[in-house]
């Protein structure tokens, strides 16, 4: 009996935290889970917005896997995903590890400033400046 009261008090104190999750959960349900749940059955149909959709089973998938354009798009997606991961995750992690190994505090802070400086400027401002200069 005592434990349930403590749990209830703890849950009530965390109510504000749970309520902050609500907008994200609503977003996920409306824009991710619901379209996914509706899209999976549609992928097995010859879908039509008007009238009845005809069930075709795996025919859409067989057609897709035989299409050369699908494989070209798939390969392009894998290529961009690979380089996005390398340039967006691996390279910055390696750079931060190397930066943490600098012995000189002045060199370390200078390098950090030079590397972070582009994030402080808006690309619109930079583009406008170059347009004015050139």
C-alpha positions as CSV (number, residue, x, y, z in Angstrom):
1,X,0.0,0.0,0.0
2,X,2.8,2.4,0.9
3,X,4.7,1.7,-2.3
4,X,1.7,2.5,-4.5
5,X,1.4,5.9,-2.8
6,X,5.1,6.7,-3.3
7,X,4.8,5.6,-7.0
8,X,1.7,7.8,-7.4
9,X,3.5,10.8,-5.9
10,X,6.5,10.2,-8.1
11,X,4.3,9.9,-11.2
12,X,2.5,13.1,-10.3
13,X,5.8,14.9,-9.8
14,X,6.9,13.8,-13.3
15,X,3.6,14.8,-14.9
16,X,5.1,18.0,-16.3
17,X,7.9,16.0,-17.9
18,X,5.4,13.5,-19.4
19,X,3.3,16.4,-20.7
20,X,6.4,17.7,-22.6
21,X,6.5,14.4,-24.5
22,X,3.0,14.7,-25.7
23,X,3.6,17.1,-28.7
24,X,6.4,14.8,-29.9
25,X,4.2,11.7,-29.5
26,X,1.3,13.4,-31.3
27,X,3.7,14.4,-34.2
28,X,5.1,10.8,-34.5
29,X,1.6,9.3,-34.5
30,X,0.2,11.8,-37.1
31,X,3.2,12.1,-39.4
32,X,5.0,8.8,-39.0
33,X,3.0,5.9,-37.6
34,X,-0.4,6.6,-39.2
35,X,1.0,7.1,-42.8
36,X,3.2,4.0,-42.3
37,X,0.2,1.9,-41.2
38,X,-1.8,3.2,-44.1
39,X,1.0,2.8,-46.6
40,X,1.9,-0.8,-46.0
41,X,-1.5,-2.2,-47.2
42,X,-1.5,0.3,-50.1
43,X,1.8,-1.1,-51.3
44,X,0.1,-4.4,-52.0
45,X,-2.7,-2.7,-54.1
46,X,-3.0,-1.0,-57.4
47,X,-4.1,2.0,-55.5
48,X,-6.7,4.4,-56.8
49,X,-7.9,7.6,-55.0
50,X,-11.3,7.3,-56.7
51,X,-13.1,4.0,-56.6
52,X,-11.9,0.6,-55.3
53,X,-8.3,-0.3,-55.2
54,X,-7.4,-3.7,-56.7
55,X,-5.3,-6.1,-54.6
56,X,-2.2,-7.2,-56.5
57,X,-0.1,-8.8,-53.8
58,X,3.6,-8.8,-54.4
59,X,3.3,-7.6,-58.0
60,X,4.4,-4.1,-57.1
61,X,7.5,-5.3,-55.3
62,X,8.4,-7.7,-58.1
63,X,8.1,-4.8,-60.6
64,X,10.1,-2.5,-58.4
65,X,13.0,-5.0,-57.9
66,X,13.2,-5.6,-61.7
67,X,13.3,-1.9,-62.5
68,X,16.8,-0.5,-63.3
69,X,15.8,3.0,-62.2
70,X,15.0,1.6,-58.7
71,X,18.4,0.1,-58.4
72,X,20.1,3.3,-59.6
73,X,18.1,5.3,-57.1
74,X,18.9,2.8,-54.4
75,X,22.6,2.9,-55.2
76,X,22.6,6.7,-55.2
77,X,20.8,6.7,-51.8
78,X,23.4,4.3,-50.3
79,X,26.2,6.4,-51.8
80,X,24.9,9.6,-50.2
81,X,24.1,7.9,-46.9
82,X,27.6,6.5,-46.7
83,X,29.3,9.9,-47.4
84,X,26.8,11.8,-45.2
85,X,27.7,9.4,-42.3
86,X,31.5,9.7,-43.0
87,X,31.5,13.4,-43.3
88,X,28.8,14.1,-40.8
89,X,29.7,11.7,-38.0
90,X,33.0,9.9,-38.4
91,X,35.1,12.9,-39.5
92,X,33.8,15.3,-36.8
93,X,34.4,12.7,-34.1
94,X,37.9,12.1,-35.3
95,X,38.5,15.8,-35.4
96,X,37.2,16.3,-31.9
97,X,39.4,13.5,-30.6
98,X,42.5,15.0,-32.3
99,X,41.5,18.4,-30.9
100,X,41.3,17.1,-27.4
101,X,44.9,15.9,-27.7
102,X,46.4,19.3,-28.4
103,X,48.9,20.2,-25.6
104,X,49.0,24.0,-26.2
105,X,45.9,25.7,-24.9
106,X,46.4,28.6,-27.3
107,X,46.6,26.4,-30.3
108,X,43.6,24.4,-29.1
109,X,41.4,27.4,-28.6
110,X,42.5,28.9,-31.9
111,X,41.7,25.7,-33.8
112,X,38.3,25.4,-32.0
113,X,37.5,29.0,-33.0
114,X,38.5,28.6,-36.6
115,X,36.5,25.3,-36.9
116,X,33.4,26.7,-35.2
117,X,33.4,30.2,-36.8
118,X,31.5,29.2,-39.9
119,X,28.6,28.1,-37.8
120,X,28.3,31.6,-36.4
121,X,27.7,33.3,-39.7
122,X,24.5,32.9,-41.7
123,X,25.2,31.7,-45.3
124,X,22.8,34.5,-46.5
125,X,25.1,37.1,-44.9
126,X,28.2,35.4,-46.4
127,X,26.6,35.2,-49.8
128,X,25.5,38.8,-49.7
129,X,28.9,39.9,-48.7
130,X,30.5,38.1,-51.5
131,X,28.0,39.5,-54.0
132,X,28.8,43.0,-52.8
133,X,32.6,42.3,-53.0
134,X,32.5,40.7,-56.4
